[in-house]
């Protein structure tokens, strides 16, 4: 079985691929992969649950907007998310529930970029390649 995600070499920033059997799973694995690139810091004790809604002009834009919204929420509310439930997903709209812990975040990733962005489907998986600005 192919790994859910894998960090790949990139000259200036950091990059990774994420895989999913379907598009919702791809979006979940991309979020998990992005948070793996962030420093962990202390473990928070207070569990949090947050609903989020994101729009985009197409699937690629939606993926970038989703991940950037997660970064914003994490920093703004001082939370780190570890579980993601996709409630509704179309080509241009995503509604999800985030689960995590309240804790001071240590920001490494500034933003998810459109640089070299690609979402493709092979015979078994949806695969996204993403570059993040650090």
C-alpha positions in Angstrom: 0.0 0.0 0.0 1.3 3.4 -0.9 2.0 5.8 2.0 -0.6 8.5 2.8 2.0 11.2 2.4 5.6 11.7 1.8 7.8 14.8 2.1 9.7 15.5 -1.1 12.9 17.5 -1.8 12.4 21.2 -2.6 15.1 23.9 -2.9 13.6 26.8 -1.0 10.5 25.7 0.8 9.1 22.4 1.8 6.9 20.1 -0.3 4.9 16.9 0.1 2.6 14.6 -1.6 -0.6 13.3 -0.1 -2.8 10.4 -1.2 -6.3 9.3 -0.7 -8.7 6.6 -2.1 -11.1 9.4 -2.8 -11.0 13.2 -2.8 -12.3 13.7 0.8 -9.6 11.3 2.1 -7.0 13.2 0.0 -8.0 16.5 1.7 -7.8 14.8 5.2 -4.3 13.3 4.4 -3.1 16.6 3.0 -4.1 18.3 6.3 -2.5 15.6 8.4 0.7 15.9 6.3 0.9 19.6 6.6 0.6 19.5 10.4 3.3 16.8 10.5 5.7 19.5 9.1 4.9 21.9 12.0 6.9 21.6 15.2 4.9 19.8 17.9 5.6 21.8 21.0 4.0 20.9 24.3 0.9 18.7 24.3 -2.3 20.6 25.2 -4.8 19.1 27.5 -8.0 20.9 26.5 -9.7 19.2 23.5 -11.3 21.4 20.9 -13.8 20.9 18.1 -14.3 23.5 15.4 -16.4 23.6 12.2 -15.0 25.2 9.1 -16.3 26.1 5.6 -14.1 26.9 2.6 -14.8 27.8 -1.0 -12.6 27.8 -4.1 -12.9 28.3 -7.8 -11.8 24.6 -8.5 -10.5 21.6 -6.7 -6.9 22.8 -6.6 -7.9 26.2 -5.2 -10.2 24.6 -2.7 -7.3 22.4 -1.5 -5.0 25.4 -1.0 -7.7 27.4 0.6 -8.6 24.5 3.0 -5.0 24.1 4.1 -4.4 27.9 4.5 -7.6 28.2 6.5 -6.3 25.4 8.8 -3.1 27.3 9.3 -5.0 30.5 10.1 -7.3 28.8 12.6 -4.4 27.0 14.3 -2.5 30.2 14.8 -5.4 32.4 15.6 -6.9 30.1 18.2 -3.7 28.6 19.4 -4.9 25.1 18.5 -3.3 22.1 16.8 -5.6 19.8 14.8 -5.1 16.1 14.6 -8.4 14.7 13.2 -10.4 16.0 10.3 -14.0 15.0 9.3 -15.1 16.1 5.8 -18.9 16.7 6.1 -19.5 18.0 2.6 -17.2 18.3 -0.4 -17.9 19.5 -4.0 -15.5 20.9 -6.6 -15.9 24.4 -5.1 -17.0 24.0 -1.5 -15.9 22.1 1.6 -17.4 21.8 5.0 -15.5 20.0 7.7 -15.1 19.5 11.5 -11.7 19.8 13.0 -10.6 18.1 16.2 -7.5 18.9 18.2 -6.1 20.5 21.3 -5.6 24.0 22.5 -1.9 24.7 22.8 0.6 27.4 21.8 1.5 26.8 18.2 5.0 27.0 16.9 4.6 28.4 13.4 6.9 27.0 10.7 4.6 27.1 7.7 3.6 30.6 6.5 1.3 29.5 3.7 0.4 26.8 1.3 1.2 27.9 -2.3 0.1 27.2 -5.8 3.7 26.6 -6.9 3.9 23.2 -8.7 0.4 22.3 -7.4 -1.0 19.2 -9.0 -3.9 17.0 -8.2 -4.1 13.8 -10.3 -5.8 10.4 -10.2 -4.1 7.2 -10.9 -5.9 3.8 -11.0 -6.2 3.6 -7.2 -5.5 7.0 -5.6 -6.0 10.7 -5.8 -2.6 12.3 -5.3 -1.8 16.0 -4.6 1.7 17.6 -4.7 1.9 20.7 -2.5 4.6 23.3 -1.7 4.5 25.2 1.5 6.2 28.5 2.2 8.3 28.3 5.4 
